[in-house]
Amino acid sequence: MIKESREKSRLLIADDSKMNREILKEILGDEYIVTEAKDGTEAIELLKKEEDSFSALLLDLNMPETNGYQVLEWMNEEYVIERIPVIVILAEDNHENIEKAYELGAIDYFTHPFDMFEIQKRVAGTLNLYKKYENLIMASKQVIYVIQIIVEYFMPVMVFAASLMLKETIHIMCQ
């Protein structure tokens, strides 16, 4: 039996709590390559240097110095939010924080205490959704390319046919 090899997706976990990062790494480390950032500033630096290598960002909102909201704002300014889904980490289920995170582009959230099953499913679901989104964008670009080729190829033929029909119509009307 041939085992299908699959490249592991890479996650960036940005949380000022070392314990939280370790717990999340323990929960997700078997399925994903996990990179850690101890604060928002380090997360932004890693995203600047290695943006294309991350499949998702798990982001604590309440960090000193550069907090999660500031990271989300930077991601919006730099259009990184369009390429990397963000799941926010909340200390509590606070509606205002959740709403603000969603407004800034977060895809999902989870709260403390961490539920292993929930976190695994939310991360896997988010990555699956983004993969489908990327495939849809790629397919759309291919369709647009084909349409452009068809228009470029057939436009002269269509113009010629239209001019013949117009000529024939004028000829019939003048009789």
Secondary structure, DSSP 4 states (H G I P E B T S, - for coil): -PPPP-PPPEEEEE-S-HHHHHHHHHHHTTTSEEEEESSHHHHHHHHHHHGGG-SEEEEES--SSS-HHHHHHHHHHTTGGGTS-EEEEESS--HHHHHHHHHTT--EEEESSP-HHHHHHHHHHHHHHHHHHHHHHHHHHHHHHHHHHHHHHHHHHHHHHHHHHHHHHHHHHH-
